[in-house]
Amino acid sequence: MTNLKDIKPPANLDWPSWVDRWDRMQERYLVKRTERFEVIARLIRATQQTVAKVVDLGCGTGSLMLGVLDAFSNAEVLGVDFDPTMLWLARARLERFGSRSHTELLDLRDPSWTRAITAPVDAVISATALHWLSPTQLAGVYHGIAHILRPGGVFLNADHVGSDLPEMQREWERHRAEMRNQEDKSQGDDWDGFWVEYSKALKLDTQEIHQRVVGGWEGGIEDGLPLPWHFDRLQEHGFVHVDCFWRCDCDAIYGGIRSGDLRP
């Protein structure tokens, strides 16, 4: 079986077009997507006196990385993901930032992922990526994040969150659908359509790649877990000032500050 790192993109791939199609497709499903990125950058600035090194977990095509690189002109940003076809787009998109932008093919399910990170870092961020993980795997990632963040560093995650009250969950989902319709982002690719066309452009079987990439991610928390679950796990792994910093029904930005007292 070919190693994922050995798969190469076509030399003539139209990077800007595919980056744009990815963003439009994501906006179809994620209301206020740009606002999430802006809030994350603002919260990093509010909590950190200096920002030299940031890590984006599940960076995809580099959409969130782009905002952070623009916001912090002296920062280096490392994006990690387990889909090489996404990292190709991220590298091309962020090439203009030179040595300030880096990407790494990593599997967050493997506890050794932190070994590829030169610690300590000032901020760890993520957006709509960690819900692929199971609760046990996500708790392990929180443990790893605590060990690469410097004391006082910030973790921020914009992702799906759920409610253990079914009536509340149904109302959030109803209102999310209403907001999607109001934003009218129905034009362009849906999720499946994007991957069908992107596969053709790559001349690769991305379905086979995805089976290898996400085939072991069964049990993920697509609908999200209640915020108290995240708060408890983060506190268990040495985070303080844990809170929800932005909320839009089924989605939130939550996180905390890495304390100086860290559990082994």
For each residue, the residues with C-beta under 8 A, 3 or more apart:
1: 212
2: 6 7
3: 6 7
4: 7 84 105 209 212 213
5: 84 105
6: 2 3
7: 2 3 4 84 85 204 209
8:
9: 13 85 88 202
10: 13 201 202 203
11:
12:
13: 9 10 18 88 201 202
14: 17 18 201
15: 18 19 88 89 92 93
16: 19 20
17: 14 20 21
18: 13 14 15 21 22 89 198 201
19: 15 16 22 23 61 89 92 93
20: 16 17 23 24
21: 17 18 24 25 188 189 194 197 198
22: 18 19 25 26 60 61 63 89 194
23: 19 20 26 27 61 63
24: 20 21 27 28 185 187 188 189
25: 21 22 28 29 188 189 190 191 193 194
26: 22 23 29 30 33 63 128
27: 23 24 30 33 183 185
28: 24 25 180 185 186 188 189 190
29: 25 26 180 191
30: 26 27 33 36 128 251
31: 176 179 180 183 248 251
32: 35 36 179 248
33: 26 27 30 36 37
34: 37 38
35: 32 38 39 246
36: 30 32 33 39 40 127 158 246 251 253
37: 33 34 40 41 63 64 67 127 158
38: 34 35 41 42 67
39: 35 36 42 43 158 245 246 253
40: 36 37 43 44 64 67 68 125 127 156 158 253
41: 37 38 44 45 67 68 71 72
42: 38 39 45 46
43: 39 40 46 47 154 156 245 253
44: 40 41 47 48 51 54 68 71 72 122 123 125 154 156
45: 41 42 48 51 71 72
46: 42 43
47: 43 44 154 257
48: 44 45 51 122 123 152 153 154
49:
50: 122
51: 44 45 48 54 72 74 75 122 123
52: 74 75 76 122
53: 75 76 77 78 118 120 121 122 123
54: 44 51 68 72 75 76 77 78 121 122 123 124 125
55: 77 78 79 80 117 121 123 124 125 148
56: 59 62 64 65 68 77 78 79 80 124 125 126 127
57: 80 108 124 125 126 129 130 141 145
58: 80 81 82 108 126 127 128 129 130 132
59: 56 62 64 65 79 80 81 86 87 90 103 129
60: 22 63 81 83 86 89 90 129
61: 19 22 23 86 89 90 93
62: 56 59 65 66 79 89 90 91 93 94 101 103
63: 22 23 26 37 60 66 67 127
64: 37 40 56 59 67 68 125 126 127
65: 56 59 62 68 69 77 79 90 94 101
66: 62 63 69 70 93 94
67: 37 38 40 41 63 64 70 71
68: 40 41 44 54 56 64 65 71 72 75 77 125
69: 65 66 72 75 77 94 97 100 101
70: 66 67
71: 41 44 45 67 68
72: 41 44 45 51 54 68 69 75
73:
74: 51 52
75: 51 52 53 54 68 69 72 100 122
76: 52 53 54 99 100 101 102
77: 53 54 55 56 65 68 69 97 100 101 102
78: 53 54 55 56 102 103 104 117 121
79: 55 56 59 62 65 87 90 101 102 103 104
80: 55 56 57 58 59 103 104 105 106 108 113 116
81: 58 59 60 86 87 90 103 105 106 129
82: 58 105 106 107 108 213
83: 60 86 87 209 210 213
84: 4 5 7 87 88 105 209
85: 7 9 88 89 198 202 204 206 209
86: 59 60 61 81 83 89 90
87: 59 79 81 83 84 90 91 103 105
88: 9 13 15 84 85 91 92
89: 15 18 19 22 60 61 62 85 86 92 93
90: 59 60 61 62 65 79 81 86 87 93 94 103
91: 62 87 88 94 95 101 103
92: 15 19 88 89 95
93: 15 19 61 62 66 89 90
94: 62 65 66 69 90 91 97 101 103
95: 91 92 98 101
96:
97: 69 77 94 100 101
98: 95 101
99: 76 102
100: 69 75 76 77 97
101: 62 65 69 76 77 79 91 94 95 97 98
102: 76 77 78 79 99
103: 59 62 78 79 80 81 87 90 91 94
104: 78 79 80 116
105: 4 5 80 81 82 84 87
106: 80 81 82 110 113 116
107: 82 110 113
108: 57 58 80 82 113 130 133 137 141 144
109: 133 137 216 217
110: 106 107 113
111: 114 140 144
112: 115
113: 80 106 107 108 110 116 117 144
114: 111 117 119 144 147 148
115: 112
116: 80 104 106 113
117: 55 78 113 114 121 148
118: 53 121
119: 114 147 148 149 150
120: 53 148 149 150 153
121: 53 54 55 78 117 118 124 148 149 150 153
122: 44 48 50 51 52 53 54 75 149 150 153 154
123: 44 48 51 53 54 55 149 153 154 155 156
124: 54 55 56 57 121 145 148 149 153 154 155 156
125: 40 44 54 55 56 57 64 68 155 156 157
126: 56 57 58 64 129 130 156 157 158 159
127: 36 37 40 56 58 63 64 157 158 159
128: 26 30 58 131 158 159 160
129: 57 58 59 60 81 126 132 159
130: 57 58 108 126 133 138 141 157 159
131: 128 159 160 220 221 222 224
132: 58 129 214 217 220
133: 108 109 130 137 138 141 217 220 221
134: 137 138 217 218 219 220 221
135: 138 139 221 225 229
136: 139 140
137: 108 109 133 134 140 141
138: 130 133 134 135 141 142 221 233
139: 135 136 142 143 233 236 237
140: 111 136 137 143 144
141: 57 108 130 133 137 138 144 145
142: 138 139 145 146 155 233 234 236 237 239
143: 139 140 146 147 237
144: 108 111 113 114 140 141 147 148
145: 57 124 141 142 148 149 155 237 258
146: 142 143 149 237 238 239 258 262 263
147: 114 119 143 144 262
148: 55 114 117 119 120 121 124 144 145
149: 119 120 121 122 123 124 145 146 153 154 155 258
150: 119 120 121 122 153 258
151: 258 259 260 262
152: 48 257 258 260
153: 48 120 121 122 123 124 149 150 257 258
154: 43 44 47 48 122 123 124 149 255 256 257 258
155: 123 124 125 142 145 149 234 239 255 256 257 258
156: 40 43 44 123 124 125 126 245 253 254 255
157: 125 126 127 130 230 253 254 255
158: 36 37 39 40 126 127 128 246 251 252 253
159: 126 127 128 129 130 131 224 251 252
160: 128 131 221 222 223 224 250 251
161: 224 225 226 227 230 250 251 252 254
162: 169 221 223 224 225 226 250
163: 166 168 169 172 226
164: 226
165: 168 169
166: 163 169 170
167: 170 171
168: 163 165 171 172
169: 162 163 165 166 172 173 223 250
170: 166 167 173 174
171: 167 168 174 175 249
172: 163 168 169 175 176 249 250
173: 169 170 176 177 249 250
174: 170 171 177 178
175: 171 172 178 179 249
176: 31 172 173 179 180 248 249 250 251
177: 173 174 180 181
178: 174 175 181 182
179: 31 32 175 176 182 183 248 249
180: 28 29 31 176 177 183 185 186
181: 177 178 184 186
182: 178 179
183: 27 31 179 180
184: 181 187
185: 24 27 28 180 188
186: 28 180 181
187: 24 184
188: 21 24 25 28 185
189: 21 24 25 28 193 194 197
190: 25 28 193 194
191: 25 29 194 195
192: 195 196
193: 25 189 190 196 197
194: 21 22 25 189 190 191 197 198
195: 191 192 198 199 206 207 210
196: 192 193 199 200
197: 21 189 193 194 200 201
198: 18 21 85 194 195 201 202 206
199: 195 196 202 204 205 206 207
200: 196 197 203
201: 10 13 14 18 197 198
202: 9 10 13 85 198 199 206
203: 10 200
204: 7 85 199 209
205: 199 208 209
206: 85 195 198 199 202 209 210
207: 195 199 210 211
208: 205 211 212
209: 4 7 83 84 85 204 205 206 212 213
210: 83 195 206 207 213 214 215
211: 207 208 214 215
212: 1 4 208 209 215
213: 4 82 83 209 210
214: 132 210 211 217
215: 210 211 212 218
216: 109
217: 109 132 133 134 214 220
218: 134 215
219: 134
220: 131 132 133 134 217
221: 131 133 134 135 138 160 162 224 225
222: 131 160
223: 160 162 169 250
224: 131 159 160 161 162 221 250 251
225: 135 161 162 221 229 230
226: 161 162 163 164 229 230
227: 161 230 231 244 252 254
228: 231 232
229: 135 225 226 232 233
230: 157 161 225 226 227 233 234 242 254
231: 227 228 234 235 242 243 254
232: 228 229 235 236
233: 138 139 142 229 230 236 237
234: 142 155 230 231 237 239 242 255 256
235: 231 232 238 239 240 242 256
236: 139 142 232 233 263
237: 139 142 143 145 146 233 234 263
238: 146 235 258 259 261 262 263
239: 142 146 155 234 235 242 255 256 257 258 259
240: 235 256 257 258 259
241: 256 257
242: 230 231 234 235 239 254 255 256
243: 231 254 255 256
244: 227 247 252 253 254
245: 39 43 156 253 254 255
246: 35 36 39 158 252 253
247: 244 251 252 253
248: 31 32 176 179 251 252
249: 171 172 173 175 176 179
250: 160 161 162 169 172 173 176 223 224
251: 30 31 36 158 159 160 161 176 224 247 248
252: 158 159 161 227 244 246 247 248
253: 36 39 40 43 156 157 158 244 245 246 247
254: 156 157 161 227 230 231 242 243 244 245
255: 154 155 156 157 234 239 242 243 245
256: 154 155 234 235 239 240 241 242 243
257: 47 152 153 154 155 239 240 241
258: 145 146 149 150 151 152 153 154 155 238 239 240 262
259: 151 238 239 240 262
260: 151 152
261: 238
262: 146 147 151 238 258 259
263: 146 236 237 238
264:
